[in-house]
Amino acid sequence: MAKKGGKSSRRINKRQLVEMIVEYFNRHSSDQVGTKDIFKELGLTSTSARTLCVSILDDMVFDGYLLEPAFRKYMLADKGSVMCGTFRRSNEGYNVVIPDDGSEPVIITEKHSMHALSDDYVRIMLFAKRRGRGREGEVVEIMRRKHDTFVGVLRVEKHYALLLTESRVMPCDIFIPKEHLKGGRNGDKAVVKLLDWPLENRNPIGKVIDILGKNGENNAEMNAILVEFGLPYVYPAAVEEAANKLPAQITAEEVASREDFRNVITFTIDPSDAKDFDDALSVRRMSDTLWEVGVHIADVSYYVTEGGTIDKEAFKRATSVYLVDRTIPMLPERLCNNLCSLRPNEDKLAYSVIFTMNANAEVKNFRITRTVINSDRRFCYDEVQQILETGAGEYASELDILNKMAQTMRRKRFAAGAIDFQQAEVHFRLDEAGKPLSVFFSESNESHQLIEEFMLLANRTVAETIGKRTQGTPLRTFVYRIHDTPDPEKLTVLARFVSKLGYKMKSSSGRTTSPSALNNLLNEIKGSKEQNVIEQISLRTMQKARYSTENIGHYGLAFKYYTHFTSPIRRYPDLMVHRLLTRYLVQKSRSASQAKYEELCEHCSAQEQVAQNAERASIKYKQVEFMSEHIGEEYDAVISGVTEWGIYAEINENKCEGMIPLRTLQDDYYEFDDANYCLVGRRSHRKYTIGDAVRVRIIRANLDRKQLDFELVEQL
């Protein structure tokens, strides 16, 4: 708008002017300003624009957004408060900060993000709240970057290069000056470290710190997944050197200080490709009715000194990571595959729980002690399963009695309310270059359950020994593996969902939220087309298990006390438990610092989640790589998810999941019915629901995004 004969000013509507005024006061959050200042900075020259501005200012005063301390002098009613929190980025630019104080998330637009990335710890300034809007603010400081290294493919130009990323964290490509290429070539998979990100630049500036290999090569892609999740892909030389200096010989003094089980029948049972054997079982008959069963765990704490070079690296990693084709160990190879591995026919140091049990798997007594063992036999699961089924083979009678005990313990555990989640694990047969040739699945059988039940028994016994308060004994700090009860609302939603598929989720008492109700459902769906989908959704209703010094029990296992004691080669919390056992049972020392151990627990829980995400990413990559050889082929599948943008389907024979984009359903206009988990055709009323059988055709495999696209052939 402009006055006739005056300076021309751009046309502006009320909505635009409101946004301009809000932006103005966000910039002058502590100032008291007059209308002349506002007109000048906003470039309002026409009478109509200024009149509209004053009207808006009056409305803002009335709404409480602005104060008017003097006539036509304005200031923010809330001068802006500062808080800290974690930044969460969205690809749509709808970013939020999760405040430390647990209050509602704060919306951060892209222009107010200061180039913050997901999981960055930031300081923000809140804007004054507008009526009908959520809390908004801007990042004023990036206090700590969560990610400063990224992986992607190099695109090398004449005078510069770019790292093209598919990262959900980094929203744009990274500019790399030629002098920081480190010999990288076009098409290389590279790791780049951020150097700078000026506010006026759309792209950050970085330097290449490592070349992983050519894009698409197996080794490069697996290492890229590790980098993507902030996990190490090489072991530090200094830590390897420290491990190599550890003496292999066990001293006579050390052997003399331990219980000697070297002449007791002892064996390990592991996957056929395992190299680190961190648990073993011993068994001997004590009388006609009693057996002594030893659960022997590698005594990593003997070799790894708390606070030492090896320990610091182990804590940083917190867990071994298992990708499709490799293990990234928590400990150096000399420890995990040699000194600590309970290999057959070698004297090994162990931390053991020794049980005296009858044939009904009732524990008559037990002791926790440090031992020296010598394994007689290294079994793999398939060998043990064959012996259990045929009754023939080495140590058949010992395996038989252990299996009977394990099955009895298993039945008792489920009767007490343990949840029976048994999901098949996806595996790949790979060629020498890491290319997937086929997909297969491993399921839990009696040989797996034999080991599982005795490990559960040892873990529970150790937790009870320290955690169960007796009269006159103070409560001592300990590391527990806890699992909280599920949200009843989520279980109710699950019950509603399965009812639409024809299943009922009720216990004998009629309650839908009890563990027995969930177990009844899981038993009912076995062998059905919906089994995998319902199991996946059921798992999502569960809380995540974690480590804590505050014991609340383990819901999924139905244990009041539980810890992780049995895998110190691959889990740092188990090593912490071993050290605490020594502190309390051997050294008779006072309780350790709860604050210190809770901090250690939080780190280990977080690293466990990161490792699991990386493992899933490697499986997804190999699934997409495998299916890329089958473009155009058709498969029977089941709908595993329904969204506003498409249908997710899982192929029956190999569990590879892909998406049928909504835009490819040309026969009708489909709308998403979130209450009933389905898409419904507006004209035909045709429904596509989770669990429905469909036939799909593979039309695209995007390895960079680990994404499969399907085309619907027919609804079965």
C-alpha positions in Angstrom: 0.0 0.0 0.0 1.2 3.5 -0.6 -0.1 7.1 -0.2 -0.8 8.8 -3.5 2.2 10.8 -4.5 4.3 9.3 -1.7 6.9 6.6 -1.7 5.7 3.2 -2.9 5.8 0.4 -0.4 5.1 -3.3 -1.0 1.6 -4.6 -0.4 1.2 -6.4 2.9 -1.6 -8.3 4.5 -2.4 -8.7 8.1 -1.0 -12.2 8.5 2.3 -11.1 7.0 2.5 -8.0 9.2 1.8 -10.1 12.4 4.7 -12.3 11.5 6.9 -9.3 10.9 5.9 -7.8 14.3 6.5 -11.0 16.1 10.0 -11.3 14.5 10.7 -7.7 15.5 9.9 -8.2 19.2 11.9 -11.5 19.2 14.9 -9.5 18.1 14.2 -6.8 20.7 13.0 -9.1 23.4 14.3 -6.8 26.2 13.6 -3.4 24.7 10.8 -0.9 25.1 10.0 0.5 21.7 7.7 3.1 20.2 5.6 3.0 17.1 8.1 5.2 15.2 10.9 2.7 15.7 8.6 -0.1 14.6 7.4 1.7 11.5 11.0 2.5 10.5 12.5 -0.9 11.0 9.6 -2.7 9.3 9.6 -0.2 6.4 5.9 0.9 6.9 5.6 4.1 5.0 1.9 4.2 4.0 -0.9 5.4 6.3 -2.9 2.2 5.8 0.1 0.0 6.7 0.8 2.0 9.9 -2.9 2.0 10.9 -3.0 -1.8 10.5 0.2 -2.1 12.5 -1.2 -0.1 15.4 -4.4 -2.2 15.3 -2.3 -5.3 15.5 -0.3 -3.9 18.4 -3.5 -3.1 20.3 -4.7 -6.7 19.8 -1.3 -8.1 21.0 -1.6 -5.9 24.2 -5.2 -7.2 24.7 -4.0 -10.8 24.2 -1.2 -10.3 26.7 1.5 -10.9 24.2 2.7 -7.2 24.6 2.8 -4.7 27.4 2.1 -1.0 26.9 4.0 0.6 29.8 3.5 4.1 28.3 1.3 5.4 25.6 2.3 3.8 22.3 5.4 2.3 23.9 5.5 -1.5 23.7 7.6 -4.4 25.0 7.2 -8.2 25.3 5.1 -9.3 28.1 7.6 -12.2 28.5 11.1 -10.8 27.9 12.2 -14.3 26.9 13.6 -17.0 29.2 16.6 -19.2 28.5 16.6 -23.0 28.9 18.7 -25.9 27.8 17.7 -29.1 26.1 18.2 -31.7 23.3 17.5 -30.7 19.7 15.5 -33.0 17.5 15.5 -32.3 13.8 12.8 -33.0 11.3 13.3 -33.3 7.5 10.3 -31.0 7.1 11.9 -28.2 9.1 9.6 -28.8 12.1 12.3 -29.0 14.7 11.9 -29.1 18.5 14.0 -28.9 21.6 13.2 -31.3 24.4 13.9 -29.2 27.6 15.9 -30.7 30.5 13.2 -29.8 32.9 10.7 -32.2 31.2 8.4 -29.5 30.1 6.6 -29.5 26.7 8.8 -29.4 23.6 9.7 -26.0 22.1 9.2 -25.5 18.4 12.3 -24.2 16.6 11.9 -23.1 12.9 14.8 -23.8 10.6 15.9 -20.1 10.4 16.1 -20.1 14.2 18.0 -23.4 14.5 21.5 -22.0 14.3 22.4 -25.1 12.3 21.7 -27.4 15.3 21.6 -31.1 14.5 19.6 -34.0 16.1 20.8 -34.8 19.6 22.8 -31.6 19.9 22.7 -30.1 23.4 21.6 -26.5 23.0 20.6 -23.4 24.8 17.5 -21.7 23.6 15.6 -18.5 24.2 11.9 -18.8 24.4 9.7 -16.4 22.4 6.7 -14.9 24.1 3.8 -17.3 23.7 1.2 -16.6 21.1 -2.4 -17.4 21.5 -3.3 -20.8 20.1 0.3 -21.7 19.4 2.8 -24.1 21.1 5.9 -22.8 22.7 8.4 -21.4 20.2 12.0 -20.3 20.5 15.4 -20.0 18.9 18.8 -21.7 19.5 21.2 -19.2 20.9 24.1 -21.6 21.6 25.1 -25.1 20.5 26.7 -26.2 23.8 27.7 -29.7 22.7 27.5 -31.4 19.3 26.4 -35.0 19.5 27.7 -35.8 16.0 30.7 -34.1 14.4 31.6 -36.9 12.0 29.5 -38.1 9.1 29.7 -40.7 6.4 28.7 -40.4 2.8 29.8 -40.6 -0.8 32.3 -38.1 -2.2 31.4 -36.0 -5.3 34.7 -34.5 -6.4 34.6 -31.4 -8.6 37.5 -29.4 -10.1 38.0 -27.0 -7.2 36.0 -28.5 -4.3 34.2 -31.6 -3.2 30.9 -32.5 -1.5 30.1 -35.3 0.9 26.6 -36.5 -0.2 24.9 -37.9 3.0 21.8 -40.0 3.5 22.0 -39.2 7.3 18.8 -38.4 9.1 20.9 -36.2 11.3 22.6 -34.0 8.7 20.1 -32.2 6.5 22.4 -31.1 3.7 25.6 -32.1 1.9 29.0 -31.1 3.4 31.4 -28.8 1.5 35.0 -30.0 1.5 37.9 -27.8 0.3 40.3 -29.6 -2.1 43.1 -29.4 0.5 41.0 -31.5 2.9 40.2 -34.4 0.6 42.9 -36.7 1.9 43.2 -38.4 -1.5 39.5 -39.1 -1.7 38.1 -39.7 -5.2 34.7 -39.5 -6.8 32.5 -42.3 -5.6 34.5 -43.1 -2.5 32.7 -43.8 0.8 34.3 -41.3 3.2 34.2 -40.2 6.8 34.1 -36.4 7.2 34.6 -34.3 10.3 32.9 -30.9 10.6 35.2 -28.0 10.8 32.9 -25.0 10.7 29.3 -24.0 9.8 29.0 -20.2 9.5 25.5 -19.1 10.1 25.2 -17.5 6.7 26.2 -20.7 4.9 23.7 -23.3 3.9 26.3 -26.1 3.9 28.8 -26.9 6.7 32.6 -27.2 5.9 34.4 -30.4 6.7 37.5 -32.4 6.1 38.0 -36.1 5.1 39.4 -38.1 8.0 39.1 -41.6 6.5 38.3 -43.3 3.2 36.3 -46.5 3.8 36.4 -47.7 0.2 34.2 -47.6 -2.9 30.5 -47.0 -2.5 28.8 -50.4 -2.5 31.7 -52.5 -1.3 30.8 -54.6 1.7 33.5 -53.5 4.0 32.9 -49.9 3.2 29.2 -50.2 3.8 29.4 -52.0 7.1 32.0 -49.6 8.4 29.8 -46.7 7.2 26.9 -48.1 9.3 29.2 -48.0 12.4 30.2 -44.4 11.7 26.6 -43.4 11.1 25.8 -44.6 14.7 28.9 -43.2 16.2 30.5 -46.6 16.8 34.2 -47.4 16.4 35.3 -49.5 13.4 38.9 -49.9 14.4 40.5 -50.9 17.7 43.0 -48.3 19.1 46.6 -49.6 18.8 47.4 -48.5 22.3 44.7 -50.7 23.8 45.7 -53.7 21.6 49.3 -53.2 22.8 48.2 -53.1 26.5 46.3 -56.4 26.0 49.2 -58.0 24.3 51.3 -57.3 27.4 49.0 -59.3 29.7 50.6 -62.5 30.8 49.1 -65.7 29.5 50.3 -67.9 32.3 48.0 -68.3 35.3 50.2 -68.3 38.5 50.1 -71.1 41.0 49.1 -68.6 43.7 46.1 -67.6 41.7 45.0 -71.2 41.1 45.5 -72.0 44.8 43.2 -69.1 45.8 40.2 -70.5 43.8 38.0 -73.5 43.8 39.4 -76.1 41.4 36.8 -77.5 38.9 39.3 -78.7 36.4 38.4 -82.4 37.0 34.7 -81.8 36.8 32.8 -82.4 33.5 32.6 -79.0 31.9 31.5 -77.8 28.4 30.5 -74.8 26.4 27.5 -74.5 24.1 27.6 -71.7 21.5 26.8 -70.8 17.9 29.0 -72.7 15.4 30.8 -69.5 14.3 31.5 -68.2 17.9 35.0 -67.4 19.0 34.4 -65.9 22.4 33.1 -68.5 24.9 32.2 -66.5 28.0 30.0 -69.2 29.7 30.4 -72.9 30.5 28.4 -75.4 32.4 29.8 -78.1 34.7 27.8 -81.0 36.1 28.4 -83.9 38.5 26.1 -86.2 40.5 26.2 -85.6 44.3 23.8 -88.3 45.3 20.9 -90.4 44.0 18.7 -87.3 44.0 21.1 -84.3 43.9 23.3 -82.8 41.2 25.9 -80.0 41.3 25.6 -77.7 38.4 28.2 -75.0 37.9 27.6 -71.9 35.8 31.1 -70.6 35.0 31.6 -67.2 33.5 34.9 -65.8 32.2 36.7 -63.8 34.9 37.4 -60.7 32.8 37.8 -58.6 36.0 41.0 -60.5 36.7 42.6 -59.2 33.5 41.0 -55.8 33.1 41.9 -53.4 35.8 39.3 -50.8 36.6 40.4 -47.4 35.3 43.2 -48.8 33.1 43.7 -48.4 29.4 41.7 -51.5 28.4 38.9 -50.7 30.8 38.4 -47.1 29.6 38.0 -48.3 26.0 35.7 -51.2 27.1 33.5 -48.7 29.0 33.4 -46.3 26.1 32.1 -49.1 23.8 30.0 -50.7 26.6 29.0 -53.6 24.4 30.1 -55.7 21.5 28.3 -54.9 18.3 27.1 -57.7 16.0 26.6 -56.7 12.4 25.6 -59.2 9.7 29.2 -60.2 8.7 31.3 -59.2 11.7 31.6 -58.6 15.4 33.0 -55.3 16.7 34.3 -56.5 20.1 34.1 -54.6 23.4 37.5 -56.0 24.4 40.7 -56.5 22.4 40.9 -59.7 20.5 43.6 -61.2 22.7 41.2 -61.0 25.6 37.9 -61.9 24.1 39.1 -64.7 21.8 42.1 -65.9 23.8 42.8 -65.2 27.5 39.2 -64.9 28.6 37.5 -67.2 26.2 36.7 -70.6 27.9 38.3 -72.6 25.2 38.5 -76.4 25.6 41.5 -78.1 27.1 42.9 -74.9 28.6 43.0 -73.8 32.2 40.8 -70.7 32.5 39.8 -68.4 35.4 36.1 -68.0 36.0 33.5 -66.4 38.3 31.0 -69.1 39.1 27.7 -69.8 40.7 27.6 -73.4 41.9 24.1 -74.9 42.5 23.0 -78.0 44.3 19.8 -79.1 42.6 17.4 -82.0 42.4 15.9 -83.4 39.3 12.9 -81.1 39.6 15.3 -78.1 39.2 14.8 -77.0 42.8 17.9 -75.2 44.2 18.8 -76.7 47.5 21.8 -74.4 48.0 24.3 -72.4 46.1 27.5 -70.4 46.4 29.2 -67.6 44.3 32.9 -68.2 44.1 35.9 -67.7 41.9 37.2 -70.8 40.2 39.6 -72.3 37.8 38.1 -74.6 35.1 39.2 -76.6 32.1 36.5 -77.2 29.5 36.3 -80.8 28.2 34.3 -80.0 25.1 33.2 -77.2 22.9 29.7 -77.9 21.6 27.6 -75.9 19.1 23.9 -75.7 19.4 23.1 -78.1 16.5 25.3 -80.8 18.0 23.6 -80.6 21.4 20.2 -80.6 19.8 21.0 -83.8 17.9 22.2 -85.4 21.1 19.0 -84.3 23.0 16.8 -85.7 20.2 18.7 -89.0 19.7 20.1 -89.7 23.2 23.4 -90.6 21.6 26.7 -88.7 21.7 29.3 -87.3 24.1 28.0 -86.4 27.6 24.5 -87.4 26.5 23.4 -88.3 30.0 24.7 -85.0 31.4 23.1 -83.0 28.7 19.8 -84.9 29.2 19.6 -84.1 33.0 20.5 -80.5 32.4 17.9 -80.2 29.6 15.2 -81.7 31.8 16.1 -79.2 34.6 16.1 -76.3 32.1 12.6 -77.3 30.7 11.2 -77.5 34.2 12.6 -74.1 35.1 11.2 -72.7 31.8 7.7 -74.0 32.6 7.8 -72.6 36.1 9.0 -69.2 34.7 6.1 -68.9 32.3 3.6 -70.0 34.9 4.9 -67.2 37.1 4.1 -64.7 34.4 7.2 -64.4 32.2 6.4 -63.2 28.6 7.2 -65.8 25.9 8.7 -63.7 23.1 10.4 -66.1 20.6 11.3 -64.3 17.4 13.3 -65.9 14.7 16.7 -64.2 14.0 17.5 -63.2 10.5 20.9 -64.5 9.1 22.5 -64.4 5.7 24.8 -66.7 3.8 27.4 -64.5 2.3 30.0 -65.0 -0.4 33.7 -64.0 0.0 32.9 -60.4 -0.9 30.1 -60.2 1.6 27.3 -60.4 -1.0 24.2 -62.1 0.4 23.4 -65.4 -1.4 20.4 -66.4 0.8 18.4 -65.6 3.9 17.7 -68.0 6.7 16.4 -67.9 10.2 17.5 -69.4 13.6 14.8 -70.2 16.1 15.2 -71.1 19.8 15.2 -74.9 20.4 15.9 -77.0 23.5 19.7 -76.6 23.1 19.3 -72.8 23.2 16.8 -73.0 26.0 19.2 -75.2 28.1 21.8 -72.5 28.2 19.3 -69.7 28.5 17.6 -71.1 31.6 20.8 -71.7 33.5 22.1 -68.2 32.6 18.8 -66.7 33.8 19.1 -68.7 37.0 22.7 -67.4 37.6 21.8 -63.8 36.8 18.7 -63.9 39.1 20.7 -65.6 42.0 23.5 -63.1 41.9 21.0 -60.2 41.9 19.1 -61.7 44.8 22.3 -62.4 46.8 23.3 -58.7 46.8 19.9 -57.0 46.4 17.7 -58.9 48.8 17.9 -57.1 52.1 18.2 -59.2 55.2 17.8 -58.1 58.8 20.9 -56.1 59.9 22.4 -55.9 56.4 22.5 -52.5 54.8 21.3 -52.1 51.2 24.3 -52.1 48.9 24.7 -50.4 45.5 24.4 -52.9 42.7 23.7 -53.0 38.9 20.3 -54.4 38.0 18.8 -55.3 34.7 15.3 -53.8 35.0 12.2 -53.9 32.9 9.2 -51.7 33.8 5.6 -52.7 33.4 4.0 -51.7 30.1 1.7 -48.7 29.9 -1.8 -50.1 30.4 -3.1 -47.8 27.7 -0.7 -49.4 25.2 -1.9 -52.9 26.1 -5.5 -51.8 25.7 -4.6 -50.4 22.2 -2.9 -53.8 21.4 -6.0 -55.7 22.6 -8.2 -53.5 20.4 -5.9 -54.1 17.4 -5.8 -57.9 17.7 -9.5 -58.0 18.2 -9.9 -56.6 14.7 -7.8 -59.5 13.5 -10.1 -62.0 15.2 -8.0 -62.6 18.4 -8.9 -62.0 22.0 -6.3 -60.9 24.6 -7.6 -62.0 28.0 -6.3 -63.9 30.9 -8.2 -66.5 32.9 -9.3 -63.7 35.2 -10.6 -61.7 32.2 -8.0 -59.0 32.5 -6.5 -57.7 29.2 -3.4 -56.1 30.8 -1.9 -59.1 32.6 1.2 -61.0 31.5 -0.9 -64.2 31.1 -3.2 -62.3 28.7 -0.2 -61.5 26.5 1.1 -65.1 26.7 -2.3 -66.5 25.8 -2.3 -64.2 22.7 1.3 -65.2 21.7 0.4 -68.9 22.0 -2.8 -68.4 19.9 -1.1 -66.7 17.0 1.7 -69.3 16.5 1.7 -70.4 12.9 -0.7 -67.8 11.8 -0.1 -65.3 8.9 -0.4 -62.5 11.5 2.2 -64.0 13.9 5.2 -61.9 13.0 3.2 -58.6 12.8 1.4 -59.1 16.1 4.7 -60.1 17.8 6.3 -57.0 16.5 3.5 -54.7 17.7 3.4 -56.5 21.0 7.1 -55.9 21.5 6.5 -52.2 20.9 4.0 -52.1 23.7 6.8 -53.2 26.1 9.1 -50.8 27.9 12.8 -51.1 27.0 14.9 -53.1 29.5 17.8 -51.1 30.9 20.5 -51.0 33.6 20.0 -49.2 36.9 21.0 -49.1 40.5 17.3 -48.8 41.4 15.7 -52.2 41.4 12.1 -52.4 40.2 12.3 -56.0 39.0 12.1 -57.4 35.5 8.5 -57.6 34.1 9.3 -59.6 31.0 11.0 -62.4 32.9 8.7 -62.1 36.0 11.8 -61.8 38.3 11.9 -59.5 41.3 15.7 -59.4 41.1 17.7 -59.7 38.0 21.1 -58.6 36.7 23.6 -59.3 33.9 26.5 -61.5 35.2 27.0 -64.0 32.5 28.6 -62.1 29.5 31.5 -59.9 30.7 33.4 -60.4 27.4 30.7 -58.6 25.5 28.8 -56.5 28.0 30.4 -53.9 30.4 27.6 -54.1 33.0 28.5 -57.7 33.6 32.1 -56.6 34.3 30.7 -54.0 36.7 28.7 -56.8 38.5 31.8 -59.0 38.8 33.7 -56.1 40.4 30.9 -55.4 42.8 30.7 -59.1 43.8 34.4 -59.0 44.6 34.0 -55.8 46.6 31.2 -57.2 48.7 31.8 -61.0 49.0 35.6 -61.1 48.9 36.9 -57.8 50.1 33.9 -57.2 52.5 34.1 -53.5 51.6 31.3 -50.9 52.2 28.8 -50.0 49.5 30.0 -48.4 46.3 28.8 -44.9 45.2 25.3 -45.2 43.9 25.6 -41.9 41.9 28.8 -43.2 40.2 27.2 -46.5 39.2 23.9 -45.0 38.1 25.9 -42.8 35.7 27.7 -45.9 34.4 24.4 -47.7 34.0 22.9 -44.8 32.0 25.8 -44.8 29.6 25.7 -48.6 29.1 21.9 -48.5 28.5 22.4 -45.8 25.9 25.2 -47.7 24.1 23.1 -50.8 24.0 20.4 -49.0 22.1 22.9 -47.6 19.7 24.4 -51.0 19.1 21.0 -52.5 18.4 20.1 -49.8 15.9 23.4 -50.4 14.1 22.7 -54.2 14.0 19.2 -53.6 12.6 20.7 -51.2 10.0 23.2 -53.9 8.8 20.4 -56.4 8.5 18.2 -54.0 6.5 21.1 -53.2 4.2 21.7 -56.8 3.4 18.0 -57.5 2.9 17.8 -54.6 0.4 21.1 -55.8 -1.3 19.7 -59.4 -1.5 16.4 -58.2 -3.0 18.2 -55.9 -5.5 18.9 -59.2 -7.4 15.2 -59.9 -7.7 13.8 -56.7 -9.2 10.6 -57.5 -11.1 9.9 -60.8 -9.2 6.7 -61.5 -7.3 6.3 -62.7 -3.7 3.6 -63.5 -1.2 3.7 -61.1 1.7 1.7 -59.8 4.6 0.9 -56.1 5.4 3.1 -55.1 8.3 2.2 -51.4 8.6 -0.2 -48.9 7.2 0.5 -45.1 7.0 -0.8 -42.0 5.3 1.8 -42.4 2.6 1.7 -46.1 1.9 1.5 -49.8 2.9 4.5 -51.7 4.4 4.6 -55.3 3.5 6.9 -58.1 4.7 7.7 -61.0 2.3 6.8 -64.3 3.9 9.8 -66.4 2.8 12.6 -64.0 3.8 11.0 -61.3 6.1 12.3 -58.5 3.8 10.1 -55.4 4.3 9.3 -52.8 1.7 6.7 -50.1 1.0 3.9 -49.9 -1.5 3.6 -46.1 -2.1 0.1 -44.8 -1.8 0.4 -43.1 -5.2 0.8 -46.4 -6.9 -2.7 -47.5 -5.8 -4.5 -46.2 -8.9 -7.9 -47.9 -8.6 -9.3 -45.6 -5.9 -8.5 -42.7 -3.6 -7.4 -44.2 -0.3 -7.7 -42.6 3.1 -5.8 -43.6 6.2 -8.0 -44.9 9.1 -5.6 -44.8 12.1 -8.3 -46.0 14.5 -8.6 -49.3 12.6 -5.1 -49.6 11.2 -6.2 -49.6 7.6 -6.5 -47.8 4.3 -10.0 -47.4 2.9 -11.0 -46.7 -0.7 -13.3 -43.7 -0.8 -15.4 -45.1 -3.7 -14.9 -48.9 -3.5 -14.5 -49.1 0.3 -11.8 -51.6 -0.2 -9.6 -52.0 2.9 -5.9 -52.8 3.3 -5.3 -53.8 7.0 -2.3 -54.9 9.0 -2.1 -58.7 8.7 -3.7 -58.9 5.2 -2.1 -61.3 2.8 -1.0 -59.6 -0.5 1.2 -60.4 -3.5 3.9 -57.9 -4.3 6.4 -57.2 -7.0 9.9 -55.8 -6.3 10.2 -52.6 -8.3 13.1 -50.7 -6.7 16.0 -51.3 -4.2 17.8 -48.2 -2.8 20.9 -49.3 -0.9 21.9 -45.8 0.2 18.5 -45.4 2.0 18.2 -49.1 2.8 14.8 -49.0 1.3 12.7 -51.4 -0.8 9.8 -50.3 -3.0 7.0 -52.8 -3.8 4.2 -52.7 -6.3 0.9 -54.4 -5.3 0.0 -57.2 -7.6 -3.1 -58.4 -5.8 -4.8 -58.7 -2.4 -5.0 -62.4 -1.4 
